[in-house]
């Protein structure tokens, strides 16, 4: 079973806003709201979700309906070019079966990361006064004890 998810309610709201309604204007509004919420709460969205949203007009990109998809070759690599039919903005995605996104790699998972450097104390930590102890008060020059 997966661990607890931070901001579960926000993810549920984003999931609802990502649904595909029949009205394209309503879908664009939902996708714009979804992007705004994700930015405000600093939530990472899955790349498969981000690739289905237009960055220009926030349309839901459905191949053949709201966007066109073409396969291109450039310098020996295959690319998928996706063009929004509303704002004509295009996006390129590498079409390589061996390519892994960073989030899918084993070293990206928190449980597999190891810290190679041991923690070292700060250079001035030995000479500073701990925060819970009061600092010594120095007598001022104007005061004299008689």
PyMOL commands that set and color helices and strands:
alter all, ss='L'
color gray80, all
select helices_A, chain A and resi 8-18+24-40+47-50+102-104+106-108+110-112
alter helices_A, ss='H'
color red, helices_A
select strands_A, chain A and resi 67-74+77-84+90-94
alter strands_A, ss='S'
color yellow, strands_A
deselect
rebuild
show_as cartoon
